[in-house]
Amino acid sequence: MTANTPDDTLDGIRTLLRPFNRQGIELTSSTSMREDLALDSLAVMELAAAIEDRFDIVLPLNLLAEIHTVGDLATRVATIREEEHA
C-alpha cells in the first residue's frame, strides 16, 4: 500500500491514468475524466480495478461515473482509504 497523503494519492492516480491517456495531455488535478480522457466503459472498469489494487480499497460501484476531474478522484480515493484503514 502506498502512503496516504493527498499528493501521494494524486501521484498514484496519475500513474494509473497514464495508459488511458491516449491524447497525451498533462494529467493535473483539473484534468476532466470525461472530456479530456474520454474513457470508455471498459477503460473505466480497468481503471477501477487498478485503483482498488494499488490503494487496497473497494470502490463504490458507480463512483467513477460521479467523478469529474482527476483531483476529484484523488480526493475521493483518499477519503475511502482513510475510512477503510482507520
The first five atom37 places (N, CA, C, CB, O) and aatype in JSON, in Angstrom:
{
  "aatype": [12, 16, 0, 2, 16, 14, 3, 3, 16, 10, 3, 7, 9, 1, 16, 10, 10, 1, 14, 13, 2, 1, 5, 7, 9, 6, 10, 16, 15, 15, 16, 15, 12, 1, 6, 3, 10, 0, 10, 3, 15, 10, 0, 19, 12, 6, 10, 0, 0, 0, 9, 6, 3, 1, 13, 3, 9, 19, 10, 14, 10, 2, 10, 10, 0, 6, 9, 8, 16, 19, 7, 3, 10, 0, 16, 1, 19, 0, 16, 9, 1, 6, 6, 6, 8, 0],
  "atom_mask": [
    [1, 1, 1, 1, 1],
    [1, 1, 1, 1, 1],
    [1, 1, 1, 1, 1],
    [1, 1, 1, 1, 1],
    [1, 1, 1, 1, 1],
    [1, 1, 1, 1, 1],
    [1, 1, 1, 1, 1],
    [1, 1, 1, 1, 1],
    [1, 1, 1, 1, 1],
    [1, 1, 1, 1, 1],
    [1, 1, 1, 1, 1],
    [1, 1, 1, 0, 1],
    [1, 1, 1, 1, 1],
    [1, 1, 1, 1, 1],
    [1, 1, 1, 1, 1],
    [1, 1, 1, 1, 1],
    [1, 1, 1, 1, 1],
    [1, 1, 1, 1, 1],
    [1, 1, 1, 1, 1],
    [1, 1, 1, 1, 1],
    [1, 1, 1, 1, 1],
    [1, 1, 1, 1, 1],
    [1, 1, 1, 1, 1],
    [1, 1, 1, 0, 1],
    [1, 1, 1, 1, 1],
    [1, 1, 1, 1, 1],
    [1, 1, 1, 1, 1],
    [1, 1, 1, 1, 1],
    [1, 1, 1, 1, 1],
    [1, 1, 1, 1, 1],
    [1, 1, 1, 1, 1],
    [1, 1, 1, 1, 1],
    [1, 1, 1, 1, 1],
    [1, 1, 1, 1, 1],
    [1, 1, 1, 1, 1],
    [1, 1, 1, 1, 1],
    [1, 1, 1, 1, 1],
    [1, 1, 1, 1, 1],
    [1, 1, 1, 1, 1],
    [1, 1, 1, 1, 1],
    [1, 1, 1, 1, 1],
    [1, 1, 1, 1, 1],
    [1, 1, 1, 1, 1],
    [1, 1, 1, 1, 1],
    [1, 1, 1, 1, 1],
    [1, 1, 1, 1, 1],
    [1, 1, 1, 1, 1],
    [1, 1, 1, 1, 1],
    [1, 1, 1, 1, 1],
    [1, 1, 1, 1, 1],
    [1, 1, 1, 1, 1],
    [1, 1, 1, 1, 1],
    [1, 1, 1, 1, 1],
    [1, 1, 1, 1, 1],
    [1, 1, 1, 1, 1],
    [1, 1, 1, 1, 1],
    [1, 1, 1, 1, 1],
    [1, 1, 1, 1, 1],
    [1, 1, 1, 1, 1],
    [1, 1, 1, 1, 1],
    [1, 1, 1, 1, 1],
    [1, 1, 1, 1, 1],
    [1, 1, 1, 1, 1],
    [1, 1, 1, 1, 1],
    [1, 1, 1, 1, 1],
    [1, 1, 1, 1, 1],
    [1, 1, 1, 1, 1],
    [1, 1, 1, 1, 1],
    [1, 1, 1, 1, 1],
    [1, 1, 1, 1, 1],
    [1, 1, 1, 0, 1],
    [1, 1, 1, 1, 1],
    [1, 1, 1, 1, 1],
    [1, 1, 1, 1, 1],
    [1, 1, 1, 1, 1],
    [1, 1, 1, 1, 1],
    [1, 1, 1, 1, 1],
    [1, 1, 1, 1, 1],
    [1, 1, 1, 1, 1],
    [1, 1, 1, 1, 1],
    [1, 1, 1, 1, 1],
    [1, 1, 1, 1, 1],
    [1, 1, 1, 1, 1],
    [1, 1, 1, 1, 1],
    [1, 1, 1, 1, 1],
    [1, 1, 1, 1, 1]
  ],
  "atom_positions": [
    [[0.84, -1.17, 0.0], [0.0, 0.0, 0.0], [0.89, 1.24, 0.0], [-0.96, -0.01, 1.22], [1.94, 1.27, 0.63]],
    [[0.45, 2.26, -0.72], [1.22, 3.5, -0.8], [0.84, 4.43, 0.35], [0.99, 4.19, -2.15], [-0.14, 4.2, 1.06]],
    [[1.65, 5.48, 0.52], [1.37, 6.46, 1.58], [0.0, 7.1, 1.35], [2.48, 7.55, 1.65], [-0.54, 7.02, 0.25]],
    [[-0.53, 7.72, 2.37], [-1.88, 8.27, 2.27], [-1.9, 9.78, 2.45], [-2.78, 7.63, 3.29], [-2.69, 10.29, 3.24]],
    [[-1.05, 10.49, 1.73], [-1.14, 11.94, 1.71], [-1.86, 12.33, 0.42], [0.28, 12.61, 1.81], [-1.86, 11.56, -0.54]],
    [[-2.46, 13.52, 0.39], [-3.14, 13.94, -0.84], [-2.23, 13.91, -2.07], [-3.7, 15.33, -0.66], [-2.65, 13.49, -3.14]],
    [[-0.99, 14.36, -1.92], [-0.07, 14.37, -3.06], [0.28, 12.95, -3.51], [1.22, 15.12, -2.69], [0.36, 12.69, -4.71]],
    [[0.48, 12.04, -2.56], [0.77, 10.65, -2.91], [-0.4, 10.01, -3.64], [1.12, 9.84, -1.66], [-0.22, 9.27, -4.61]],
    [[-1.6, 10.3, -3.17], [-2.79, 9.74, -3.82], [-2.93, 10.3, -5.22], [-4.05, 10.04, -3.0], [-3.19, 9.55, -6.16]],
    [[-2.77, 11.61, -5.4], [-2.85, 12.22, -6.72], [-1.77, 11.65, -7.65], [-2.71, 13.75, -6.62], [-2.05, 11.34, -8.8]],
    [[-0.56, 11.51, -7.15], [0.51, 10.93, -7.96], [0.18, 9.5, -8.38], [1.84, 10.96, -7.19], [0.41, 9.12, -9.53]],
    [[-0.37, 8.72, -7.45], [-0.74, 7.35, -7.77], [-1.84, 7.29, -8.81], [0.0, 0.0, 0.0], [-1.79, 6.45, -9.72]],
    [[-2.83, 8.16, -8.7], [-3.92, 8.21, -9.67], [-3.38, 8.59, -11.04], [-5.01, 9.22, -9.22], [-3.75, 7.99, -12.05]],
    [[-2.5, 9.59, -11.08], [-1.92, 10.0, -12.38], [-1.12, 8.86, -13.0], [-1.03, 11.24, -12.2], [-1.17, 8.67, -14.21]],
    [[-0.4, 8.12, -12.2], [0.35, 6.97, -12.71], [-0.6, 5.93, -13.31], [1.21, 6.33, -11.59], [-0.34, 5.4, -14.38]],
    [[-1.69, 5.65, -12.63], [-2.66, 4.68, -13.12], [-3.38, 5.16, -14.38], [-3.67, 4.36, -12.04], [-3.8, 4.35, -15.21]],
    [[-3.52, 6.46, -14.53], [-4.22, 7.01, -15.69], [-3.36, 7.08, -16.95], [-4.72, 8.39, -15.37], [-3.89, 7.17, -18.06]],
    [[-2.05, 7.03, -16.8], [-1.17, 7.18, -17.97], [-1.52, 6.25, -19.13], [0.25, 6.94, -17.56], [-1.56, 6.7, -20.28]],
    [[-1.77, 4.95, -18.89], [-2.09, 4.08, -20.02], [-3.41, 4.44, -20.72], [-2.16, 2.65, -19.54], [-3.63, 4.06, -21.87]],
    [[-4.29, 5.16, -20.02], [-5.58, 5.55, -20.59], [-5.54, 6.92, -21.25], [-6.63, 5.53, -19.51], [-6.53, 7.35, -21.84]],
    [[-4.42, 7.6, -21.16], [-4.27, 8.96, -21.66], [-3.8, 8.91, -23.12], [-3.26, 9.76, -20.79], [-2.65, 9.2, -23.42]],
    [[-4.72, 8.54, -24.01], [-4.37, 8.38, -25.43], [-4.02, 9.69, -26.11], [-5.52, 7.73, -26.18], [-3.3, 9.7, -27.11]],
    [[-4.51, 10.81, -25.57], [-4.24, 12.12, -26.14], [-2.89, 12.68, -25.7], [-5.34, 13.09, -25.77], [-2.39, 13.64, -26.28]],
    [[-2.3, 12.09, -24.66], [-1.02, 12.57, -24.17], [-1.1, 13.92, -23.49], [0.0, 0.0, 0.0], [-0.13, 14.67, -23.48]],
    [[-2.26, 14.24, -22.92], [-2.41, 15.54, -22.26], [-1.78, 15.49, -20.87], [-3.9, 15.94, -22.16], [-1.57, 14.42, -20.31]],
    [[-1.49, 16.66, -20.33], [-0.93, 16.73, -18.99], [-2.01, 16.33, -17.98], [-0.38, 18.16, -18.68], [-3.12, 16.85, -18.01]],
    [[-1.66, 15.41, -17.11], [-2.61, 14.95, -16.09], [-2.45, 15.77, -14.83], [-2.41, 13.44, -15.79], [-1.55, 15.53, -14.03]],
    [[-3.33, 16.75, -14.67], [-3.32, 17.6, -13.49], [-4.58, 17.32, -12.68], [-3.24, 19.1, -13.88], [-5.43, 16.54, -13.09]],
    [[-4.7, 17.95, -11.53], [-5.88, 17.74, -10.71], [-7.14, 18.26, -11.4], [-5.71, 18.42, -9.35], [-8.24, 17.82, -11.06]],
    [[-7.01, 19.18, -12.35], [-8.19, 19.72, -13.04], [-8.49, 19.02, -14.37], [-8.0, 21.19, -13.28], [-9.42, 19.41, -15.07]],
    [[-7.71, 18.0, -14.72], [-7.98, 17.26, -15.95], [-9.35, 16.58, -15.85], [-6.87, 16.2, -16.22], [-9.63, 15.89, -14.87]],
    [[-10.18, 16.79, -16.86], [-11.52, 16.22, -16.87], [-11.47, 14.74, -17.25], [-12.43, 16.98, -17.84], [-10.84, 14.36, -18.24]],
    [[-12.13, 13.92, -16.44], [-12.18, 12.49, -16.71], [-12.96, 12.21, -17.99], [-12.81, 11.73, -15.53], [-12.61, 11.3, -18.75]],
    [[-14.02, 12.97, -18.24], [-14.86, 12.72, -19.41], [-14.34, 13.41, -20.66], [-16.28, 13.18, -19.13], [-14.07, 12.76, -21.67]],
    [[-14.21, 14.72, -20.6], [-13.86, 15.48, -21.79], [-12.4, 15.27, -22.22], [-14.11, 16.95, -21.54], [-12.14, 15.06, -23.4]],
    [[-11.47, 15.31, -21.27], [-10.06, 15.21, -21.63], [-9.61, 13.78, -21.88], [-9.22, 15.82, -20.53], [-8.87, 13.52, -22.83]],
    [[-10.04, 12.85, -21.05], [-9.57, 11.47, -21.16], [-10.51, 10.58, -21.96], [-9.38, 10.89, -19.79], [-10.08, 9.57, -22.51]],
    [[-11.78, 10.93, -22.04], [-12.78, 10.21, -22.83], [-12.7, 8.69, -22.6], [-12.6, 10.52, -24.32], [-12.57, 7.92, -23.55]],
    [[-12.77, 8.28, -21.35], [-12.68, 6.87, -21.02], [-13.95, 6.13, -21.42], [-12.41, 6.68, -19.52], [-15.05, 6.58, -21.12]],
    [[-13.79, 5.01, -22.11], [-14.96, 4.19, -22.42], [-15.26, 3.28, -21.23], [-14.73, 3.34, -23.71], [-14.51, 3.27, -20.25]],
    [[-16.35, 2.52, -21.31], [-16.78, 1.74, -20.14], [-15.76, 0.67, -19.75], [-18.12, 1.07, -20.43], [-15.58, 0.4, -18.57]],
    [[-15.09, 0.06, -20.73], [-14.07, -0.93, -20.41], [-12.89, -0.28, -19.7], [-13.59, -1.64, -21.7], [-12.36, -0.83, -18.73]],
    [[-12.47, 0.88, -20.17], [-11.36, 1.6, -19.53], [-11.72, 1.99, -18.1], [-10.99, 2.85, -20.35], [-10.87, 1.94, -17.21]],
    [[-12.96, 2.39, -17.88], [-13.41, 2.76, -16.53], [-13.32, 1.55, -15.61], [-14.86, 3.32, -16.56], [-12.86, 1.67, -14.47]],
    [[-13.75, 0.39, -16.09], [-13.68, -0.83, -15.28], [-12.23, -1.21, -14.99], [-14.39, -1.99, -15.99], [-11.91, -1.6, -13.86]],
    [[-11.35, -1.1, -15.98], [-9.94, -1.41, -15.79], [-9.3, -0.43, -14.8], [-9.19, -1.37, -17.13], [-8.51, -0.82, -13.94]],
    [[-9.64, 0.84, -14.93], [-9.11, 1.85, -14.02], [-9.58, 1.59, -12.6], [-9.54, 3.25, -14.47], [-8.79, 1.68, -11.66]],
    [[-10.85, 1.27, -12.43], [-11.38, 0.99, -11.09], [-10.64, -0.19, -10.46], [-12.9, 0.7, -11.16], [-10.28, -0.13, -9.28]],
    [[-10.42, -1.24, -11.23], [-9.69, -2.41, -10.7], [-8.27, -2.03, -10.32], [-9.68, -3.55, -11.74], [-7.76, -2.47, -9.29]],
    [[-7.62, -1.22, -11.15], [-6.24, -0.79, -10.87], [-6.18, 0.06, -9.6], [-5.67, -0.01, -12.06], [-5.26, -0.08, -8.79]],
    [[-7.16, 0.94, -9.43], [-7.21, 1.78, -8.23], [-7.4, 0.92, -6.99], [-8.35, 2.83, -8.34], [-6.72, 1.11, -5.98]],
    [[-8.33, -0.03, -7.06], [-8.56, -0.91, -5.92], [-7.31, -1.69, -5.55], [-9.71, -1.86, -6.22], [-6.99, -1.84, -4.37]],
    [[-6.6, -2.19, -6.55], [-5.37, -2.94, -6.28], [-4.27, -2.05, -5.7], [-4.87, -3.6, -7.57], [-3.63, -2.41, -4.71]],
    [[-4.07, -0.91, -6.3], [-2.98, -0.03, -5.88], [-3.18, 0.51, -4.46], [-2.83, 1.12, -6.85], [-2.24, 0.58, -3.67]],
    [[-4.42, 0.89, -4.16], [-4.67, 1.55, -2.88], [-5.32, 0.64, -1.84], [-5.55, 2.74, -3.11], [-5.63, 1.09, -0.74]],
    [[-5.53, -0.63, -2.18], [-6.1, -1.61, -1.26], [-7.43, -1.12, -0.68], [-5.12, -1.9, -0.12], [-7.63, -1.09, 0.53]],
    [[-8.34, -0.74, -1.6], [-9.67, -0.27, -1.21], [-10.71, -0.94, -2.09], [-9.77, 1.28, -1.32], [-10.38, -1.63, -3.07]],
    [[-11.97, -0.74, -1.73], [-13.1, -1.17, -2.55], [-13.86, 0.08, -2.95], [-14.02, -2.2, -1.79], [-14.33, 0.83, -2.09]],
    [[-13.97, 0.31, -4.26], [-14.67, 1.49, -4.74], [-16.17, 1.22, -4.83], [-14.12, 1.91, -6.11], [-16.58, 0.13, -5.22]],
    [[-16.99, 2.2, -4.47], [-18.43, 2.06, -4.71], [-18.67, 1.86, -6.21], [-19.21, 3.31, -4.19], [-17.94, 2.39, -7.04]],
    [[-19.69, 1.09, -6.55], [-19.95, 0.68, -7.91], [-19.97, 1.83, -8.92], [-21.24, -0.04, -7.96], [-19.36, 1.71, -9.98]],
    [[-20.64, 2.9, -8.62], [-20.79, 3.99, -9.58], [-19.89, 5.19, -9.29], [-22.21, 4.45, -9.6], [-20.13, 6.28, -9.81]],
    [[-18.87, 5.0, -8.5], [-18.02, 6.13, -8.11], [-17.45, 6.86, -9.32], [-16.89, 5.65, -7.23], [-17.54, 8.08, -9.4]],
    [[-16.87, 6.14, -10.26], [-16.2, 6.81, -11.38], [-17.18, 7.55, -12.27], [-15.43, 5.8, -12.2], [-16.8, 8.52, -12.93]],
    [[-18.44, 7.13, -12.3], [-19.45, 7.85, -13.08], [-19.76, 9.22, -12.46], [-20.73, 7.03, -13.18], [-20.21, 10.13, -13.15]],
    [[-19.51, 9.35, -11.17], [-19.81, 10.59, -10.44], [-18.62, 11.54, -10.37], [-20.28, 10.26, -9.05], [-18.76, 12.68, -9.91]],
    [[-17.46, 11.1, -10.81], [-16.23, 11.88, -10.7], [-16.03, 12.74, -11.95], [-15.01, 10.94, -10.48], [-16.22, 12.27, -13.07]],
    [[-15.65, 13.99, -11.76], [-15.47, 14.9, -12.9], [-14.01, 15.14, -13.25], [-16.14, 16.22, -12.61], [-13.66, 15.21, -14.43]],
    [[-13.14, 15.26, -12.24], [-11.74, 15.58, -12.53], [-10.81, 14.58, -11.84], [-11.41, 17.01, -12.07], [-11.22, 13.83, -10.95]],
    [[-9.57, 14.58, -12.26], [-8.55, 13.74, -11.65], [-8.4, 14.11, -10.17], [-7.19, 13.89, -12.38], [-8.24, 13.22, -9.33]],
    [[-8.46, 15.37, -9.85], [-8.37, 15.82, -8.46], [-9.53, 15.31, -7.63], [0.0, 0.0, 0.0], [-9.35, 14.9, -6.48]],
    [[-10.76, 15.33, -8.21], [-11.92, 14.78, -7.52], [-11.71, 13.3, -7.21], [-13.2, 14.97, -8.36], [-12.03, 12.84, -6.11]],
    [[-11.18, 12.58, -8.17], [-10.94, 11.15, -7.99], [-9.91, 10.92, -6.88], [-10.45, 10.52, -9.31], [-10.11, 10.06, -6.02]],
    [[-8.83, 11.68, -6.89], [-7.8, 11.53, -5.87], [-8.36, 11.83, -4.48], [-6.61, 12.45, -6.17], [-8.05, 11.13, -3.51]],
    [[-9.17, 12.87, -4.37], [-9.78, 13.22, -3.09], [-10.69, 12.1, -2.6], [-10.56, 14.53, -3.21], [-10.65, 11.73, -1.42]],
    [[-11.5, 11.57, -3.49], [-12.43, 10.51, -3.1], [-11.68, 9.24, -2.7], [-13.41, 10.2, -4.25], [-12.05, 8.59, -1.72]],
    [[-10.63, 8.89, -3.45], [-9.83, 7.7, -3.12], [-9.18, 7.89, -1.75], [-8.76, 7.44, -4.21], [-9.16, 6.96, -0.94]],
    [[-8.64, 9.06, -1.48], [-8.0, 9.32, -0.19], [-9.02, 9.19, 0.94], [-7.37, 10.73, -0.16], [-8.7, 8.64, 2.0]],
    [[-10.24, 9.68, 0.72], [-11.29, 9.57, 1.74], [-11.65, 8.11, 2.0], [-12.53, 10.36, 1.31], [-11.78, 7.69, 3.15]],
    [[-11.82, 7.34, 0.93], [-12.14, 5.92, 1.09], [-11.02, 5.2, 1.82], [-12.4, 5.27, -0.29], [-11.28, 4.35, 2.67]],
    [[-9.78, 5.52, 1.49], [-8.65, 4.88, 2.17], [-8.67, 5.17, 3.65], [-7.33, 5.35, 1.57], [-8.46, 4.27, 4.46]],
    [[-8.93, 6.41, 4.01], [-8.99, 6.78, 5.43], [-10.11, 6.02, 6.14], [-9.2, 8.3, 5.58], [-9.92, 5.53, 7.25]],
    [[-11.27, 5.92, 5.49], [-12.41, 5.23, 6.09], [-12.14, 3.73, 6.26], [-13.66, 5.44, 5.25], [-12.46, 3.15, 7.3]],
    [[-11.55, 3.12, 5.24], [-11.34, 1.67, 5.27], [-10.16, 1.25, 6.12], [-11.16, 1.16, 3.88], [-10.12, 0.12, 6.6]],
    [[-9.18, 2.14, 6.3], [-7.97, 1.77, 7.02], [-7.82, 2.51, 8.35], [-6.76, 2.04, 6.15], [-6.73, 2.61, 8.9]],
    [[-8.94, 3.01, 8.85], [-8.91, 3.76, 10.12], [-8.79, 2.82, 11.29], [-10.17, 4.64, 10.27], [-8.75, 3.26, 12.44]]
  ]
}
